[in-house]
C-alpha cells in the first residue's frame, strides 16, 4: 500500500534572517521518504523515523528565495499527498523574510507575532461548542477566505496545546476501547499511544491543519500538556510518584512533546548537532532511545534544556520552559535551575545593538493581578515554614487547590527576572521594547512595571493572552477583576504581613483589560515601533478587534 499522510504538514522553523531554510513536520501511516517540493524549485526530503509504532518526518527545506512566498506540496515516496485533492483552502505556502527590511517578517518591513495559549480541541462536525468559537479556527477562516489578508509571520503557542487530563467525549471513547476507564488514570491519557489521540484531535481540524501548514509556529508546554499543576512542589511530585500510573504518564508526555512540538522549535543547524535526534533517526525504532532520554529528563531536569532562542531579523524571541526545569526544594525554590537562568541571562543581554525588540515567551505570567501575586508570595512563605509546620501543611493544600505556582510563587526567581528585564532594557543599546508574552490564566491583560528607581530605557510590558479555546467560570472572572482593584491590593498587603513577606522589587499597573473570551494577541513590529492588537472569536463576525494600541511611537 502507498504511504499516506496521517497528520500535518506543520510548518515550523522558517529562517528569520534570510537564510532560505525551513522545516516541515509530518506524521505518516507507514515508513516512507517524505518530500517537500516548492513551486520555485526549493525543497528537501528525508526518511521517516519511528517511535512507538508511529512514523514521523521533519523535512529540512533549502533553497528558498528570501523575501518570497512560495506554494509547496508534500510527497510520500514520490506520490503527492498534500494539498488534498478536495481541499477548499488556498495552497500551503512558505514565506521567507527579506533580510533587507531588517524586520524578520514576510514583507512591508514588519514582523507580525500572534500568540495565545490554552486550546481545547473544537468538537467535530456541526455540534454546538460548549466553550464558544475557537480563535485559531476563526483566524484560519479569515486567512483562507481572503488571499490578500495579512498573515502572521509566526504563531507562538504558549502552552496547553493538548489537555492530557481533560479529554473530550470522542477521545474518551477511544480510550475506553483499549482499557478500563474505571482504573487510574481513568479518562486521562495513560501512555504514548493515547497522547497521539490528542494531537490527532487537535491538529486534524481542517482549518487549523491548513493554518499550521502555512504559518510558522513556535511552541512550549505548560501543565496540561502533562497534567494540571505539573511540578507545583516537591510534595506534589512525591505524591504523584507514589501512584501506579504517573511514571508512564510523565515519560509519555515528555516523549510525545519532543516528537510533536519540540523538534520543530529547533533550527536546521541545531537539528544537525542534536545527538538525540540523530540516534532516534538512526534506530530502526527510536522508542527505547527516546524513552531513555525521557527517563533522564524526569530524573534530572537540569540535564535537558527545553528553552530555545529564535531570531526574526532584529527581533529576538527567548522561549522559556517554566515547568520541567523547576527547582522544588522549599528552601531553594526556583522557576529555573542555575544553568537555565544563566542561559536566559546570556541570551537576553547578548548583542543588544542588533536587537530592536526582545520577546520573552513564558507560559506563566511574570506580572499577575496584585492580589494574586501577594497570595502566591504569602503561600510560598508559609509552605517553607514562615508560620510553622501546621501552616505549612495547610498552605501546601491551598497551593494545589488554587494553582498558586506562577512566577510570584517563586519569589527569588520573580525578583531575578525583574532585575534581568531592567538590565536588558537599560543603556544605549537597549531594545525599544522588552515584552513578556504569557498565557495560562484564561484571560488577557496588559501590565506595565513601575520601577522604584530609574526606569529602563526600553518599554517593558507583560502581555498575557489566553485562552485560545477554553473557558473560565464567572466566579474566577470576578476574582481576577477584584485582584486588580484597590480593595484587592489592600487584602494582598494583609497577606504579605501575615507571611512576613516584603514588598516586591517592582510595582506594576494594569494598562489594559482584563478581557475574557477566546482570543489571540498580535504584536506588529516595524523598526523600533510596536503595535498591539487583541482579537476575540465571535459566533458571528469571525475575529473581532477589541483593543488596539501603539506600544511605542509609530515609525
HUMOVEN-V464826 format. One record per backbone hydrogen bond with DSSP energy under -1.0 kcal/mol. CO is the residue of the C=O (numbers start at 1). NH is the residue of the N-H. If there is no record, write none. Layout:
# HUMOVEN-V464826
co = <CO;CO>
nh = <NH;NH>
This chain:
# HUMOVEN-V464826
co = <4;7;10;13;20;21;22;23;24;25;26;27;27;32;33;34;35;36;37;38;42;43;44;46;49;50;51;54;55;56;57;59;61;62;68;70;71;73;74;74;75;76;79;82;84;92;94;97;98;102;107;111;112;112;113;114;115;116;117;118;118;124;129;134;135;136;137;138;139;140;141;142;146;154;155;156;157;159;160;164;168;169;170;171;172;173;175;175;180;183;185;191;192;194;195;196;197;198;199;200;205;206;207;208;209;211;211;212;216;218;223;223;224;227;229;233;234;235;236;237;240;245;246;247;248;249;250;251;252;253;254;255;256;257;257;258;262;263;267;268;269;271;274;275;276;277;278;279;286;287;288;289;290;291;292;293;294;295;296;300;301;308;310;312;314;314;315;316;317;318;319;327;329;334;337;338;339;340;341;342;343;344;345;346;351;352;356;356;357;358;359;360;361;363;369;370;371;372;373;374;375;376;377;378;379;380;381;382;385;388;389;390;391;392;393;394;395;396;397;398;399;403;406;407;410;411;412;413;414;415;416;417;418;419;420;421;423;425;425;427;432;433;434;435;436;437;438;439;444;445;446;446;447;448;450;459;461;462;463;464;467;468;469;473;474;475;476;477;478;479;481;482;483;485;486;487;488;489;490;491;492;493;494;495;496;507;509;512;515;518;520;521;522;523;524;525;526;529;530;530;531;532;533;534;534;535;536;542;544;547;549>
nh = <29;27;25;23;64;15;61;12;59;10;57;6;7;48;77;46;75;44;73;41;38;62;36;34;56;286;54;51;28;49;26;24;22;43;96;94;39;37;81;82;35;79;76;74;87;72;70;67;101;314;110;525;153;154;523;156;521;158;468;468;469;127;132;138;139;140;141;142;143;144;145;146;149;114;218;116;220;118;119;189;172;173;174;175;176;177;178;179;183;186;188;195;196;198;199;200;201;202;203;204;209;210;211;212;213;214;215;11;155;157;226;227;164;230;232;237;238;239;240;241;243;249;250;251;252;253;254;255;256;257;258;259;260;261;262;263;265;266;271;272;273;274;278;279;280;281;282;283;290;291;292;293;294;295;296;297;298;299;300;303;304;319;317;315;356;357;312;359;310;361;308;334;332;327;341;342;343;344;345;346;347;348;349;350;354;355;432;433;316;435;318;437;320;439;373;374;375;376;377;378;379;380;381;382;383;384;386;385;388;392;393;394;395;396;397;398;399;400;401;402;404;405;409;410;414;415;416;417;418;419;420;421;422;423;424;425;426;457;458;430;459;358;461;360;463;362;465;441;515;464;511;512;462;509;507;434;436;447;438;445;519;135;120;477;478;479;480;481;482;483;484;485;371;489;490;491;492;493;494;495;496;497;498;499;501;450;448;446;444;537;535;115;533;113;531;111;529;526;551;552;524;549;522;546;547;520;544;538;536;534;532>
